[in-house]
C-alpha cells in the first residue's frame, strides 16, 4: 500500500499595514528643543528648515541639496556641508520626521573626523503668514516690500528720496497715492504713481512688473532680482481695491513669514585676502543701516585684481568706501529701523551707507586703502 504524506500548504501573507511605506511628510520649519546646534543662543531659537530637496540649519548651515526619501519610520533626511558657522570641517545631518503625525523631527548632528555627535528633537512650527497675523494691507506693503527689499535705505527712497519719492513709514502713502510720476516721460503721459482702483495703469506697478515705455527708466528694485511674484500681486491687489490707507484687502495674497538664511564663507583665495564682516543677527522687524570700519590686512597698497562677495540671501545695498584719512574714524552708534531679519554691521562711521548684512569679501589682491 503506497504511503501518502499530506504536507500542509502554508501561505504567508504580508500585512499591507505592516510593510507599507508612508508618503513623504510636507516640508516645513522644525524648531529645536534646547540650545542651537551651532554657536550660542537662547533655547528654542534654532530650527532645521526643510524645503525639499534643500535643507538648512538656521544657526549657521546654508541651504544644500539633501537626500530625502520615505522610509517605514517616516521621512528620512540626510545632508552634508563642507563647513557651517564655527565648524570648519565637514558637518552632517541625519534626521527623521515621524510617520504618524509628520510633526516631530528627531536626528543627529555630527562634526568632523572626531565624530562629535549631538542628538536633537524638533517640533514643526505652525505656518504663520501675513493673513494669519491680520493687520492693514498697506502697512504690510510698507514693511515687507518697501523696507524689507531695501527701498527705504538712505541711498534709495529713504531720507534723501531718489526721484523725490520717500517710501519711509508715515510718508510713503502721501508720496504715492494720486501723485504724478516724477519721471519726465511718464509725467508727460499723465501717469500717476498710484491710480486707486487701477493697478495696470499705476506707474508703481509698471515699475515692479518692468512694463515700461521708452524713457521711463529701469525696473525696480534697481539692486538685486525682481520682487517675488506674490509681493507684486500684493501691491496690485491693494491698488485694485482702491489703495486704502488702512484695513485688510480680502483679495491680497498671503505672504509667508521671512526666514533668515545663513551663508557659508568660502576658503580665502590663494594669493589674496578675505575679510569677514561679522555683524550681529537682527530680530525680525529690525534693520541696521551704518558702516563697519575695518583696516585691511596688507601692510602696503596693492592693486585689486578681482572682488568676490558672499552675502546672506535677502541682503541689499552692500558698498565699500575707502578711508583715506589718518588714524581710525570716529565711531558712532548705528541707527536701527524696522524691516527684516538680516545681520548688520556693528558700528557706524563715515559718510556713506553699507548694507544690512554679514558679507564675506574675497580679493585676489588687496585694495589701495589704509
C-alpha positions in Angstrom: 0.0 0.0 0.0 1.6 3.3 -1.0 2.4 5.7 1.8 0.8 9.1 1.4 2.1 12.1 3.2 0.0 15.2 3.5 2.0 18.4 3.7 0.1 21.4 4.8 0.4 24.3 2.5 1.2 27.4 4.5 0.7 30.8 2.7 2.2 33.8 4.4 0.5 37.0 3.5 2.3 40.1 4.5 0.1 42.7 6.1 -0.1 45.8 3.9 -0.3 47.9 7.0 3.0 46.5 8.3 5.1 46.8 5.2 3.6 50.0 3.6 5.9 53.0 3.3 4.3 56.2 4.4 4.3 59.1 1.9 6.7 61.9 2.3 5.9 64.5 5.0 5.4 68.1 3.9 8.4 70.5 4.0 8.5 72.9 6.9 10.4 74.6 9.7 11.2 72.4 12.7 12.1 74.3 15.9 14.7 72.6 18.1 14.2 71.9 21.7 17.1 73.3 23.7 20.1 75.3 22.6 21.2 75.9 18.9 23.2 73.3 17.1 25.8 75.9 16.1 27.2 78.7 18.2 25.4 80.2 21.2 21.9 81.5 21.6 18.7 81.1 23.6 16.9 77.8 23.7 14.2 77.4 21.1 15.7 79.8 18.6 17.3 77.3 16.2 15.5 75.4 13.5 16.0 72.8 10.8 14.3 74.1 7.7 13.3 71.6 5.0 12.4 73.0 1.6 12.6 69.8 -0.4 15.1 69.0 -1.9 17.1 71.5 0.2 17.7 71.7 3.9 19.3 74.3 6.1 20.0 75.0 9.8 19.1 78.4 11.0 22.1 78.8 13.3 24.6 78.6 10.5 24.2 76.0 7.7 23.2 77.4 4.4 20.7 75.5 2.2 22.2 72.5 0.5 20.6 69.7 -1.6 19.7 66.8 0.7 18.7 63.2 0.2 15.0 63.0 1.2 13.1 59.7 1.0 10.1 57.9 2.5 11.0 55.2 5.0 9.0 52.9 7.2 9.6 55.1 10.3 8.9 58.3 8.4 10.5 60.8 6.1 14.3 60.4 6.2 16.7 63.3 5.6 20.5 63.2 5.1 22.6 66.2 4.3 26.2 67.3 4.5 28.1 70.7 4.5 31.8 71.2 3.9 31.6 73.6 6.9 29.0 75.5 8.8 29.3 78.6 11.0 32.1 78.0 13.6 32.6 74.4 12.4 35.3 74.5 9.7 35.1 70.8 8.8 32.5 68.5 7.3 29.1 68.7 9.1 26.4 66.0 8.7 22.7 65.9 9.5 20.7 62.7 9.7 17.1 63.2 10.7 13.7 61.5 10.5 10.2 63.1 10.6 7.8 60.8 12.3 5.4 58.9 10.0 2.4 59.1 12.3 1.9 62.8 12.5 4.7 64.4 10.5 5.0 66.9 13.3 8.2 65.8 15.1 11.8 65.5 13.8 14.5 63.6 15.6 18.1 63.2 14.5 21.8 63.7 15.0 24.2 66.4 14.1 27.8 65.3 13.5 31.0 67.3 13.0 34.5 66.4 11.7 36.6 63.3 11.9 36.3 63.2 15.7 32.7 62.2 15.2 31.2 64.9 17.5 27.6 64.0 17.8 24.6 65.8 19.2 21.2 64.3 19.2 18.2 66.6 18.9 14.4 66.7 18.7 12.4 69.4 17.0 8.8 70.2 16.5 7.1 71.5 13.3 6.4 75.2 13.6 2.9 76.4 12.8 2.7 78.2 9.5 2.4 81.9 10.1 1.5 84.2 7.2 0.5 87.8 6.8 -3.1 86.6 6.7 -2.9 84.7 10.0 -1.4 87.8 11.7 -4.0 90.2 10.2 -3.4 93.9 10.2 -3.5 96.6 7.5 -2.6 95.6 4.0 -0.7 98.9 3.2 1.3 98.6 6.5 2.3 95.1 5.3 3.5 96.6 1.9 5.5 99.2 3.8 7.2 96.5 5.9 7.6 93.6 3.5 8.1 95.3 0.2 9.4 98.8 0.7 11.5 98.2 3.9 12.4 94.5 3.6 13.6 94.9 0.0 15.8 97.9 0.8 13.7 100.6 -0.9 13.9 102.8 2.3 17.6 103.0 2.8 19.2 106.4 2.6 20.7 105.8 -0.9 17.3 104.9 -2.4 13.9 106.2 -1.3 14.7 106.9 2.3 15.6 110.3 3.9 17.1 111.7 0.7 14.5 110.0 -1.5 15.6 109.4 -5.1 13.2 110.9 -7.7 11.6 112.9 -4.8 10.0 109.7 -3.6 10.1 109.0 0.2 8.9 105.4 1.0 9.6 105.5 4.7 6.7 104.6 7.0 4.5 107.6 7.7 5.5 109.3 4.4 5.0 106.7 1.7 1.2 106.9 1.3 1.3 110.7 0.7 4.2 110.2 -1.8 2.4 107.6 -3.8 -1.4 107.7 -4.0 -2.7 110.2 -6.6 0.8 111.7 -7.0 2.1 112.4 -10.6 5.1 110.3 -11.6 8.4 112.3 -11.5 9.9 110.5 -14.5 9.6 113.0 -17.4 8.4 110.5 -19.9 5.8 109.1 -17.6 4.7 112.5 -16.4 4.2 113.7 -20.0 1.9 110.7 -20.5 -0.1 111.7 -17.4 0.9 108.7 -15.3 0.2 108.7 -11.5 2.4 106.7 -9.1 -0.7 105.0 -7.9 -4.1 105.4 -9.5 -6.5 103.9 -7.0 -8.5 101.0 -8.5 -6.2 100.6 -11.5 -3.0 98.7 -10.8 -2.1 98.2 -14.5 -2.2 102.0 -15.1 -0.2 102.9 -11.9 3.4 103.8 -12.5 4.5 101.9 -9.3 3.0 98.7 -10.6 4.6 99.2 -14.0 8.0 99.7 -12.3 7.6 96.5 -10.4 6.5 94.5 -13.4 9.0 96.1 -15.7 6.3 97.0 -18.2 7.9 100.4 -19.1 7.9 102.5 -22.2 11.0 104.2 -23.7 12.4 106.8 -21.3 10.5 105.5 -18.3 13.6 104.2 -16.5 14.5 100.8 -15.2 12.6 98.1 -13.4 12.5 98.3 -9.6 14.1 97.4 -7.3 17.2 98.6 -9.1 19.5 96.4 -7.0 19.1 92.7 -6.9 16.5 90.4 -8.5 12.9 91.4 -9.2 10.3 91.1 -6.4 8.8 87.7 -5.8 5.5 87.5 -7.8 3.5 87.1 -4.6 4.7 90.6 -3.4 3.9 92.2 -6.8 0.5 90.6 -6.6 0.1 92.0 -3.1 0.7 95.6 -4.4 -1.6 95.1 -7.4 -4.4 93.7 -5.2 -4.1 96.7 -2.9 -4.2 99.2 -5.7 -7.1 97.5 -7.5 -9.0 97.6 -4.1 -8.8 101.4 -4.1 -5.4 101.7 -2.3 -6.9 102.1 1.2 -4.6 103.6 3.8 -5.9 101.2 6.5 -7.9 98.0 6.5 -7.4 94.5 5.2 -7.8 93.8 1.4 -9.5 90.5 1.1 -8.1 89.7 -2.3 -4.5 90.3 -1.2 -2.3 87.1 -1.3 -0.8 85.8 2.0 2.9 86.2 2.4 4.9 83.7 4.4 7.0 84.9 7.3 10.5 86.0 6.3 13.2 83.5 7.3 16.9 84.2 7.9 19.1 82.1 5.7 22.7 81.8 6.7 25.6 81.8 4.2 28.8 79.9 4.4 32.1 81.7 3.8 34.4 80.2 1.2 38.1 79.5 1.9 40.4 82.5 1.5 41.6 82.9 -2.1 45.2 81.8 -2.8 47.4 84.9 -3.1 44.7 87.2 -1.8 42.9 88.2 1.3 39.5 87.6 2.9 37.6 90.0 5.1 34.6 88.6 7.1 32.3 91.4 8.3 30.7 89.5 11.3 27.8 91.7 12.3 25.0 90.9 14.8 21.9 89.0 13.7 18.9 91.2 14.0 15.5 90.2 15.3 12.5 90.1 12.9 11.4 93.7 12.1 14.8 95.3 12.5 17.3 96.8 10.1 20.6 98.5 10.9 22.0 101.0 8.4 25.5 102.1 9.1 29.1 101.1 8.3 31.8 98.9 9.8 35.3 100.2 9.6 38.0 97.6 9.2 41.7 98.0 8.4 42.8 95.9 5.5 45.4 93.2 6.3 48.0 94.2 3.7 50.9 96.4 5.0 51.3 98.1 1.7 48.9 99.2 -1.1 48.2 96.7 -3.8 46.0 96.9 -7.0 42.8 94.9 -6.8 42.5 92.2 -9.5 39.2 90.7 -8.5 36.5 91.1 -5.9 34.1 88.3 -4.7 31.2 88.9 -2.3 29.2 86.3 -0.4 26.1 87.7 1.2 23.1 86.3 3.0 20.1 85.8 0.8 17.9 88.9 1.0 20.9 91.2 1.7 20.8 94.6 -0.1 23.0 97.6 -0.7 26.4 96.5 0.3 29.0 99.1 -0.5 32.7 99.7 0.3 34.2 103.2 0.9 37.9 103.7 1.3 39.1 105.5 4.4 41.8 107.9 3.1 42.5 109.9 6.3 45.0 109.4 9.1 44.1 107.3 12.1 40.8 105.5 12.7 37.4 107.2 12.1 35.1 108.4 14.9 32.7 105.6 15.7 29.1 106.5 16.3 26.2 104.3 17.4 24.3 102.9 14.4 20.7 103.8 13.5 18.2 101.0 13.8 14.9 101.0 11.8 12.3 98.4 11.3 12.4 95.9 8.4 13.9 92.5 8.3 15.9 89.6 9.7 19.4 90.2 8.2 22.6 90.6 10.1 24.2 94.0 10.1 27.4 95.9 10.8 28.4 96.6 14.4 29.3 100.3 14.2 28.6 103.4 12.2 31.2 105.6 10.7 32.0 107.9 7.9 29.6 109.5 5.4 28.4 106.5 3.3 25.9 103.7 3.9 26.5 100.0 3.8 24.2 97.1 3.7 22.4 95.3 6.4 24.3 92.1 6.1 27.2 89.9 7.2 29.2 89.7 3.9 32.4 87.8 3.2 34.7 89.7 0.8 37.5 88.0 -1.1 40.1 89.7 -3.2 42.8 88.3 -5.4 44.9 91.2 -4.2 44.1 94.0 -1.8 42.6 97.4 -2.3 44.7 100.5 -2.0 43.3 101.6 1.3 44.6 102.3 4.8 
